[in-house]
């Protein structure tokens, strides 16, 4: 059962067809590779990078390892155009203009579709999902979403049912980013466990209780917010929209920076634009980033606890004054940290809960249909009759 919602790939069409005789290709961005190194690999002057506004230099530091990027070169291997995603929504566009190069940040164009699957568990939810549709990203997202509520190794029995409604993105014929689970069901010893997404980006059970939230704490005490998270912040100089993938906390130089939640340090070092940086991976595919530090008090691979000091506020990288740039990512997609900094799980207000329950009811019907269509059987008795 598939419903498509498509965006026209005008930019990508121009990218591939605008230069007759040129060769287009794609590759995977390697770990540790920088935007500056990319330019140098094609003999492009480093001034193209250094002449960018500071905010744009920061954005180039957002390119993550494993992302697929696209290039167009002529017979002399001169770069004509390049598209390098920095997340699911925004990409760097490089184009040769005469003897010069222009760098801009434009939306990622992709196809979007909503899909559903259902299966009878035989080995494990993860293995069965991968074997059915070959999507390890969806399998991981499913396991992570239920991570805090279900022990799959102990509580799931053979022939229990599983159903998922999810949204996927496709770019140039390939899956792009991580699928977003809209609704799902998994049985544990024959009992249903529903999960429904809401407009706040969190998941709730059928009664409106949050089940997947990570509880974050403010990383810097006695500070003020000097710049908020925004996907479309108007650049004060360029007068164009530029995203700001984090929250900036202005604080005195040397102020302690504390990790916002339990996790594991996956990066501790220098990133062009962000200066001294610490990145910590958490549960459910979440990652936090702490940038512009003056000192790093953590090592890669180290396990850290909520509130543990991992660095000091500084002015390293491209920064106009001492502050902490704090970023939060879900499967490498930036999300607003301020919507997730809390010490207890979210509780829906009365009107929100009424709206949520209507959405959940609709998704429940779709899960029921998915089971009937895909398993060629009647829906289980726990589905409301309608």
N, C-alpha and C positions, 0 to 999 in steps of 0.2 A: 504494500500500500504506500504509494509515493505521491506527494504533492509538491510540485516544483514552484519556486519563486525565483525568477531569473533576473540577473542584471546584465546589461549589454557590455561586452568586453571591447569597448571602443579603443581604449588605451592600448590593450594588448594586441589588438588587430593592427593598429598603426605601428606598434613596436616591431611586429614580425614582418610586415609587408612594405614598410615605407622605404626600405633601401634595397633595390634590386641588386642581386649578386652578393649580398651580404649573407653571413652565416649566423644563424641563431642557435644558441645552446643553453643548457641549464646545468647547474651544479649544486652541491650541498655546501653550505657555509661551514668551514671547519672550526673546531674549538680553538679559541685563542686568536683567531684571525680577526684583524681590525679593518675598518673602513679605509684607513690611511694605507695599509698594506695592499688592499685591493686596488686602490688608485695607482700605487707604485708598480704593481704587477703589469699594468698596461702602459706604463711610461707616462702617466698623467701627472703633471706637476703637483707637488704636495700643497702648493698655494691654493689649489681648488678647495682643499679641506680647511686650511688655516684662514681663508677669507670668508668662511661661513660665519654667520652670527653665532654667538656662544650657545644659544638655545638649540640651534641646528646641529652644532657639534655634539651636544649632549644626546640628541636623538640618534646619532650614528652609533653611539655606544649601546643602543638598545637592540642591535642586531644579535640574534641568539644562534648558538651552534645548532646545526641540523636543519635550518630553514633552507628551502630551495629558492635559488635566485636565477635570473635570466639575463643573458648578455647577447648583444648583436655586434659582430665585428666584420671588418672588410677583409679583403684578401691579404692585407699586410698585418693582420691581427690588431688593427687600430680599433679601439672601442668606439662604437657609434652610439649605442644606447645600453642601459642596464636598468633592471628593476630588481630591487633588493628589499624584501619585506622586513619590517622591524616588529611587526605583530600581525594579527589577523586582519586588521583594518587599514593600516598605513604602510606605505612602501617608499623607498628612496628611488627617485627617477633621475638618472644621469643621462644627459644627451650632449653629443658633440655639436657645437654651433660654430661653424667656421673653424678657426684655430683654437677656440676656447671650449670649455665645458660648463654646462649649467647643471646645478643640483637643485632638485625640488622634492617636496614631500607630498605625495598624492594618495588618494584612496586605493586600496586593493580592490580589484574587480574580480568577482567570482560568481559561480552558480551556487545557489542554495537550494537544498531539498530537505523535506521532512520524510523520514522513513520509519518503518516499524518492523520489529522482528519478534518472534516467539519461538521457544524451544522447550523441549523436555530435557532436563539436566541428566547427563549420563556420566561425565567425568568430573567437571567442575564448571561453574559459571564462566570463568575466564577461558578455559580451553574450548568449551562448547561454542562460545561466541566467536572466537577466532576461527574455529573449524567451519562454522556456518557461513560467515561473511568475510573472513580474512582481515578483520579490522582490530588490530591489537590496541589502537588508541581508544576505541569504544569500550573494549573489554577492560582496559585499565581504568577508564573513567567510571564505569559501572562499579567496579570493585572499590575504588576510592570513595564513591558517593555513599556506599553502604558501610564503609570501613568502621565507623564508630558505633554501629548498631547491630551488625551481624557478623558472627564468626563463621565464615563459609566452610571452613574445614571441619567444623563440628556440627553445625546446625542444618546443613542442607543435605537432603537425602536424594538418592537416585530416583528419577522420574518426577521430582518436584518441577514446577513450571516456572518459566522466566519470560518476561515480555518487556520490551523497551520501545518507547517512541523517542526519536532523537533527530536532531538537525545536523546536517553535514554540509560542508563547503567544498566546492570543486573549482579548481583553477587550471586552465589549459589541460583538461582531461585527467587531472590528478586530484586526489583528496588533499585538502588544505586545512591545516589547523587541527584542533581537537573537537570531535563531535560534542554537541551540547544535549544532554539528556533532559527531555521535557517531562517525561513521566516514565515510571517503570514499576515493575512488580517482580518479586521473587518469593517463592514459597520456602519456608523453613519447616521441615517436617509436616508439610501440608497446610501450614498457616500462612496467610498472605501478608506481605510487607510492601505497602505502597509507598511511592515517593513521587512528589509533584513539584515542578519548578514554579516559582512565582516571579513577579516583575522586579523584585528586589535582588535577583540573582542568587537567591538561596533556595534550598530544597526543604520541603515539609512533608510530614506524613498526612494521612487522610483527615486527621483531626486539626491540622494547622499547627503542629508542633515542629519547630526547626530540628533537623536531624544532622545537618552537615556543616554547621558553622564552626570556623576556627576562631577561638577567642584571642584577640590581639590586645596588647597593651601599648600605650604611647611610648615610643622609644626614647624621648628626650623630656626631662622634667624642666619646669620653669622656663618654658619657651613660648614663642608665639608663632602662629602660622603666617608666613610671609607670602606664600603662593600655594593655591589649592590645585587638586587634581582636575584636569579638564581634557576632554577629547577634542575640543574645538576652541581653544583659547586664542583670542585675537592678539597677534603679535604687535606690540606697541610701535615698532619701527617699520616692519615689513607691511603692516596693515593687511595681513593674510592670516588665516586660521592655522595655528600650530598647536599640536597636542602638548600637554605637560603631564607626563606619566608618573606622577607622584605628588607628595605633599612636602613643601619646604618648611622646616622649622628653624626660625632664626634663634640662635642661642650663643652665649659667650664662647669664645675659642677655648677648647679643652674640656667642654662640658661632656659628661659621660653619655655614651650612646648605648642603650640597652636593647637586647634582642626582644622582639615583640611577642614571641611564642617559642615553645620548645621546637628544636629542629637540629639540622646538621649543616655545618658550613660547607658550601660547595665552591665558593670563591673568596679569596682574601688577597687582594693585590691592587694593581693600578689598571684603570680603564680610561682610555683617551676620552676626555670630556668630563668624566665623572671623578677623575682623580683617584684617591684611595677609596677602595670599595670593599664591602663585605656583603656576600649573598648567602642567605640561609634558606634551605628547602624545608618545608613543613609537610604535614599530612594533607591528603586530598588534592595533591598537585599544586599546592600553593608555595610561593616563594616570596621572600622579602629582600629588599635591596637597601643598603645604607651607604650613601655616597658623599663625597667631598670631605672625607675624614682627615684629621690631622695625624691620627695614630690608629693603627689597627691592633686590637688585642684578641685576635682569634686566628686560628690556622685552618686551612682546608682539611676537611674530614673530621673536624672536631664536633662533638655533640654539645649543644648549648641548651640551657634552661631559660625559661621566661624571666626577664629582668637581669640576666647576666650581662656584664659590661663587655662589649665586643669592639669598642673603639671610642674615639674622642671627636667631638665636633671640630671641624676645621674649615679650610678655605682652599683645599687642593682641587686640581682640575680647573675647569672653566667656571669660576665662581666669583661673584662681586663682593662677597662678604661671608663671614663665618655662618654656616647653617648646615643642617642635615637635610639632604634630599632622601625621602623615604618612599620607596616604591613597593607595591604589592602586585603579584602576578598570579593568575590562575591558568595553568598550562601555557605559560609564556604570554598570556594575554593580560595587559595591564588593567587593573580594576581599582576603584577608589578606596584607598586605605581608610579614609574617614568613615566610610559606611561599614567597616568591619572592625574598627577599634572598639571593643566592648569587653566586659568581664562576665557577661551572661548571655545565654542564647536569646535570639530575637523572639518577641511575642507579638503576634499580629493584633492590631487594633480591631475593634468591632467591625467597622466598615471594610477593612482590609480582609478580615477573616471571612466575611460574607462573600466578598468577591472571589477570594481564594477557593472557597468550597464550591462555588459554581464552576470554576475552572477545573478543579479536581474531579467533579462529577463528569464533565465532558471528557477529560482524559481517561477516566475509568471506563467509559463506554468504548473508547478507542482501543484500550488495552484488551478489553473483552473481545472486540472484533478481531484484533490481531491474533489472539489465541485461537479463535474459531477458524480463521482463514489459514493460518500457518500450520496449525497442528491438526487440522481437519477433525476437530472434536468439539464437544459442547463446552461452553464456558463453565469454569468451576462454580460451585454453589455459593461462594462468598461474594460473587458479583451480585449487586442489587438487580432484581428483575425489572427490566424496562425495555 
